[in-house]
């Protein structure tokens, strides 16, 4: 049985199952989901808890298999937690997990909780994960995307009796808050809690939030790609500055930008040769959010523009490797800023023919 993380609370109110699997890469949300399951279990008499972390290919699964039947003298119900940080249980782990999943059926004395990172489609199709899904409840914990961050912050503030000013100022406050904490949800949670310590319940104005919330944003190159293709110039600027400050490799940032430009070129050429856009995107393995961004962006880009962007990417490739190019900055990050903003401006421009 699969459920989304926001449905977990309602699910637990209807009754507790004996097997749960949490999978996702957002530590705060995974931890909160696990805490909710533990609280529901404690309320039903699960007083003992053991934890096992699967590390390395030679992990001894016999200890985990035995844990389900080893109640102490002081408890008749227990929680057995199994963390697999790599998401790969190994050759011996797969049959062990299938055995654990099957034995969870009808087991009222042991609640088994698996905690995994974000899983790819192939892993989800494996026999061991299928067993977890068939015999228990799997909860996919998705990250909070940038567009959803302001309402997420508002919701968390409401839980502690606080809210931003109504109207345009409130929206500006939430956007400012989101800019400060993007990509770092655990720190966002801490900054929200800090506001509860600093100010009483009620309304928060922009100046209060501005003075209290630290800049704890963390960026990655994949989110940079989404911001550039989305034409979000101010956000692109912040992300590039953040990536530079965090010591990200120039060549990796360039690869991300250049790969998007190359993909735009391939899809543009395929459409020019008569391929339907959905087919061209599938052939280039453009999926999900990036697929929607490509669908919006491609009509805005002429073939000449894409060729010019490709040439610019080639120039910057040399610069980040120590070469010079006429008319371009000699410093790698400056050249990356210019390339990113060139693509960003084109992605934000009105649609054009060609």
C-alpha positions as CSV (number, residue, x, y, z in Angstrom):
1,X,0.0,0.0,0.0
2,X,1.4,3.4,-1.0
3,X,0.5,6.7,0.6
4,X,1.9,10.2,0.3
5,X,3.6,11.8,3.4
6,X,0.7,14.4,3.9
7,X,-1.7,11.5,4.2
8,X,0.2,9.7,7.0
9,X,-1.5,11.5,9.9
10,X,-5.0,10.7,8.7
11,X,-3.9,7.1,8.0
12,X,-2.5,6.6,11.5
13,X,-5.8,7.9,13.0
14,X,-7.6,5.1,11.2
15,X,-5.4,2.4,12.6
16,X,-1.8,1.3,12.9
17,X,-0.2,-1.3,10.6
18,X,2.7,-3.6,11.5
19,X,5.0,-2.6,8.7
20,X,6.0,0.9,7.4
21,X,8.6,2.0,4.9
22,X,9.7,5.7,4.6
23,X,11.7,6.7,1.6
24,X,13.0,10.2,0.7
25,X,15.9,12.5,0.9
26,X,14.5,15.3,3.1
27,X,15.8,14.5,6.7
28,X,13.3,16.8,8.5
29,X,10.2,15.3,6.8
30,X,11.5,11.7,7.1
31,X,12.2,12.3,10.8
32,X,8.7,13.9,11.4
33,X,7.0,11.0,9.6
34,X,9.0,8.5,11.7
35,X,8.1,10.4,14.9
36,X,4.4,10.3,14.0
37,X,4.5,6.5,13.5
38,X,6.4,6.0,16.8
39,X,4.0,8.2,18.7
40,X,1.0,6.2,17.3
41,X,2.8,3.0,18.3
42,X,3.6,4.2,21.8
43,X,-0.1,5.1,22.3
44,X,-0.9,1.5,21.5
45,X,1.6,-0.1,23.9
46,X,4.7,-0.5,21.8
47,X,7.1,0.4,24.7
48,X,10.4,-1.1,23.5
49,X,12.4,0.0,20.5
50,X,15.5,-1.3,18.7
51,X,17.4,0.2,15.8
52,X,19.6,-1.4,13.1
53,X,21.7,0.4,10.4
54,X,22.6,-1.6,7.3
55,X,26.2,-0.6,6.5
56,X,28.3,-2.4,3.9
57,X,27.7,-5.5,1.8
58,X,28.5,-7.9,4.6
59,X,25.8,-6.7,7.1
60,X,24.5,-9.6,9.3
61,X,20.8,-9.7,8.7
62,X,20.3,-12.6,11.2
63,X,20.3,-10.1,14.1
64,X,17.4,-8.2,12.4
65,X,15.5,-11.3,11.6
66,X,15.8,-12.5,15.2
67,X,14.8,-9.1,16.6
68,X,11.1,-9.5,15.7
69,X,10.8,-12.5,18.0
70,X,13.0,-11.3,20.9
71,X,10.7,-9.4,23.3
72,X,12.1,-8.5,26.6
73,X,10.6,-9.5,30.0
74,X,9.4,-5.9,30.4
75,X,7.5,-5.3,27.1
76,X,5.0,-7.3,25.1
77,X,5.1,-4.9,22.0
78,X,8.2,-3.5,20.3
79,X,9.3,-1.3,17.4
80,X,12.1,-2.6,15.2
81,X,13.7,0.1,13.0
82,X,15.9,-0.7,10.0
83,X,17.9,2.1,8.3
84,X,19.4,1.5,4.9
85,X,21.3,4.8,4.1
86,X,22.5,3.6,0.7
87,X,19.1,2.3,-0.4
88,X,20.7,-1.0,-1.4
89,X,20.2,-3.9,1.0
90,X,22.6,-6.2,-0.9
91,X,22.4,-9.8,-2.0
92,X,21.6,-11.2,1.4
93,X,19.4,-8.3,2.3
94,X,16.8,-8.8,-0.4
95,X,15.5,-12.2,0.8
96,X,15.8,-11.1,4.4
97,X,13.6,-8.1,3.8
98,X,11.1,-10.2,1.9
99,X,11.0,-12.6,4.9
100,X,10.6,-9.7,7.3
101,X,7.8,-8.2,5.2
102,X,5.9,-11.5,5.0
103,X,6.3,-12.2,8.8
104,X,4.9,-8.7,9.6
105,X,1.5,-9.9,8.4
106,X,-0.7,-10.4,11.5
107,X,2.2,-9.7,13.9
108,X,0.6,-7.6,16.6
109,X,3.7,-7.6,18.9
110,X,6.2,-6.1,16.5
111,X,6.0,-2.9,14.4
112,X,8.8,-2.9,11.7
113,X,9.9,0.5,10.3
114,X,12.2,0.7,7.3
115,X,13.9,4.1,6.6
116,X,15.4,4.6,3.1
117,X,16.7,7.4,0.9
118,X,15.0,8.5,-2.3
119,X,14.7,5.5,-4.6
120,X,14.9,5.3,-8.3
121,X,12.3,3.5,-10.5
122,X,14.4,0.4,-10.9
123,X,14.9,0.0,-7.2
124,X,11.2,0.4,-6.5
125,X,10.6,-2.4,-9.0
126,X,12.8,-4.8,-7.1
127,X,11.5,-7.9,-5.3
128,X,12.4,-6.6,-1.8
129,X,10.7,-3.2,-2.2
130,X,7.7,-4.8,-3.8
131,X,7.4,-7.1,-0.7
132,X,7.4,-4.0,1.5
133,X,4.7,-2.4,-0.6
134,X,2.6,-5.5,-0.7
135,X,2.7,-6.5,3.0
136,X,2.9,-3.0,4.5
137,X,2.6,0.7,4.0
138,X,5.2,2.7,2.0
139,X,5.4,6.4,2.4
140,X,7.2,8.5,-0.2
141,X,8.6,11.7,1.4
142,X,9.0,14.3,-1.3
143,X,11.0,17.5,-0.8
144,X,9.3,20.9,-0.6
145,X,10.0,22.6,-3.9
146,X,10.8,26.3,-4.1
147,X,7.3,27.3,-5.3
148,X,5.7,25.4,-2.4
149,X,8.1,26.8,0.2
150,X,6.2,30.1,1.1
151,X,2.9,28.3,1.9
152,X,4.9,25.6,3.8
153,X,6.5,28.3,5.9
154,X,3.1,29.9,6.5
155,X,1.6,26.6,7.6
156,X,4.4,26.0,10.0
157,X,4.1,29.5,11.5
158,X,0.4,28.8,12.0
159,X,1.1,25.7,14.0
160,X,2.9,27.9,16.6
161,X,0.2,30.6,16.5
162,X,2.0,33.1,14.2
163,X,1.2,34.5,10.8
164,X,2.6,37.1,8.4
165,X,0.9,40.4,7.7
166,X,-2.1,40.0,5.3
167,X,-1.8,41.1,1.6
168,X,1.2,42.0,-0.5
169,X,3.5,42.6,2.5
170,X,2.8,39.2,3.8
171,X,3.6,37.6,0.5
172,X,6.8,39.6,0.3
173,X,7.7,38.4,3.8
174,X,7.1,34.7,2.9
175,X,9.2,35.1,-0.3
176,X,12.0,36.7,1.6
177,X,11.9,33.9,4.2
178,X,11.9,31.3,1.4
179,X,14.9,32.9,-0.3
180,X,16.8,32.7,3.0
181,X,16.2,29.0,3.6
182,X,15.8,27.4,0.2
183,X,17.3,24.0,-0.1
184,X,17.8,23.7,3.7
185,X,14.5,22.6,5.2
186,X,15.9,21.5,8.5
187,X,17.4,25.0,9.0
188,X,14.1,26.5,7.8
189,X,12.3,24.6,10.6
190,X,14.8,25.9,13.1
191,X,14.4,29.5,11.9
192,X,10.6,29.1,12.2
193,X,11.0,27.8,15.8
194,X,13.3,30.8,16.5
195,X,10.5,33.2,15.6
196,X,8.3,31.5,18.3
197,X,11.0,32.2,20.8
198,X,11.5,35.8,19.8
199,X,7.9,37.0,19.3
200,X,4.6,36.2,20.9
201,X,1.7,34.5,19.0
202,X,0.1,36.8,16.4
203,X,1.1,38.8,13.4
204,X,4.7,39.1,12.2
205,X,5.7,42.0,10.0
206,X,8.5,42.0,7.4
207,X,11.0,43.9,9.6
208,X,10.7,41.3,12.4
209,X,11.3,38.4,10.0
210,X,14.1,40.2,8.2
211,X,16.0,40.9,11.4
212,X,15.5,37.3,12.8
213,X,15.9,34.9,9.9
214,X,19.5,33.9,9.0
215,X,20.6,33.2,5.4
216,X,20.9,29.4,5.6
217,X,20.0,28.6,2.0
218,X,21.8,25.7,0.3
219,X,21.8,25.2,-3.4
220,X,22.6,22.4,-5.8
221,X,23.3,22.5,-9.6
222,X,20.1,20.6,-10.4
223,X,17.9,23.3,-8.9
224,X,20.1,25.9,-10.7
225,X,19.0,24.2,-13.9
226,X,15.4,24.6,-13.1
227,X,15.8,28.2,-12.1
228,X,17.6,29.1,-15.3
229,X,15.1,27.3,-17.5
230,X,12.3,29.0,-15.5
231,X,13.7,32.4,-16.4
232,X,14.1,33.3,-12.7
233,X,17.0,35.8,-13.0
234,X,17.1,36.9,-9.3
235,X,17.0,33.4,-8.0
236,X,19.7,32.3,-10.5
237,X,22.0,35.1,-9.3
238,X,21.5,34.0,-5.7
239,X,22.1,30.4,-6.5
240,X,25.3,31.1,-8.4
241,X,26.6,33.2,-5.6
242,X,25.7,30.5,-3.1
243,X,27.3,27.7,-5.1
244,X,30.5,29.7,-5.4
245,X,30.5,30.5,-1.7
246,X,30.0,26.8,-0.9
247,X,33.0,25.8,-3.1
248,X,31.1,24.0,-5.9
249,X,33.3,23.0,-8.8
250,X,33.1,25.4,-11.7
251,X,33.2,22.5,-14.2
252,X,30.2,20.9,-12.7
253,X,28.1,24.1,-12.9
254,X,29.3,24.5,-16.5
255,X,28.4,20.9,-17.3
256,X,24.8,21.4,-16.0
257,X,24.3,24.6,-18.0
258,X,25.9,23.2,-21.1
259,X,24.0,19.9,-20.9
260,X,20.7,21.9,-20.8
261,X,21.7,23.9,-23.9
262,X,22.8,20.8,-25.8
263,X,19.5,19.1,-24.9
264,X,17.5,22.2,-26.1
265,X,19.5,22.0,-29.4
266,X,18.8,18.3,-29.9
267,X,15.1,18.7,-29.2
268,X,14.9,21.8,-31.4
269,X,16.5,20.0,-34.3
270,X,14.3,17.0,-33.9
271,X,11.2,19.1,-33.9
272,X,12.5,21.0,-37.0
273,X,12.8,17.6,-38.7
274,X,9.1,16.9,-38.1
275,X,9.2,15.0,-34.8
276,X,6.3,15.8,-32.4
277,X,7.6,17.6,-29.4
278,X,6.5,14.9,-26.8
279,X,8.3,12.3,-28.9
280,X,11.4,14.4,-29.2
281,X,11.5,15.0,-25.4
282,X,11.0,11.3,-24.6
283,X,13.9,10.4,-27.0
284,X,16.2,12.8,-25.2
285,X,15.1,11.4,-21.8
286,X,13.6,14.8,-20.7
287,X,11.1,14.0,-17.9
288,X,9.1,15.5,-15.1
289,X,9.5,19.2,-14.2
290,X,12.3,19.7,-16.8
291,X,9.9,18.3,-19.5
292,X,7.4,21.0,-18.6
293,X,10.1,23.7,-18.6
294,X,11.3,22.5,-22.1
295,X,7.7,22.6,-23.4
296,X,7.4,26.2,-22.3
297,X,10.9,27.4,-23.3
298,X,11.4,25.8,-26.8
299,X,8.8,28.1,-28.6
300,X,10.7,31.1,-27.2
301,X,14.0,30.0,-28.7
302,X,14.9,30.4,-32.3
303,X,17.4,28.0,-33.9
304,X,19.9,30.8,-34.2
305,X,19.6,31.6,-30.5
306,X,20.2,28.0,-29.5
307,X,23.3,27.9,-31.8
308,X,24.6,31.1,-30.2
309,X,24.0,29.7,-26.7
310,X,25.9,26.5,-27.7
311,X,28.8,28.5,-29.0
312,X,28.8,30.5,-25.7
313,X,28.8,27.3,-23.7
314,X,31.8,26.1,-25.7
315,X,33.7,29.3,-24.9
316,X,32.9,29.1,-21.2
317,X,34.1,25.4,-21.2
318,X,37.6,26.7,-22.1
319,X,37.5,29.5,-19.5
320,X,36.7,27.2,-16.6
321,X,39.6,25.0,-17.7
322,X,42.0,28.0,-17.7
323,X,41.8,29.2,-21.3
324,X,40.9,32.7,-22.5
325,X,38.2,33.7,-24.9
326,X,37.8,37.1,-26.7
327,X,35.1,39.2,-25.2
328,X,34.6,37.0,-22.2
329,X,35.7,37.4,-18.5
330,X,38.9,35.5,-17.7
331,X,37.5,34.4,-14.3
332,X,35.5,31.2,-14.4
333,X,32.6,32.2,-12.1
334,X,32.1,35.5,-13.9
335,X,31.9,33.6,-17.2
336,X,29.4,31.1,-15.7
337,X,27.2,34.1,-14.5
338,X,27.2,35.5,-18.0
339,X,26.3,32.2,-19.6
340,X,23.6,31.4,-17.1
341,X,22.0,34.9,-17.5
342,X,22.1,34.6,-21.3
343,X,20.1,31.4,-21.2
344,X,17.9,32.7,-18.4
345,X,16.9,35.9,-20.3
346,X,16.1,33.8,-23.4
347,X,13.9,31.5,-21.4
348,X,12.0,34.4,-19.9
349,X,11.6,36.2,-23.3
350,X,8.3,36.1,-25.2
351,X,7.7,33.2,-27.5
352,X,9.0,33.7,-31.1
353,X,8.8,32.0,-34.4
354,X,11.6,29.9,-35.9
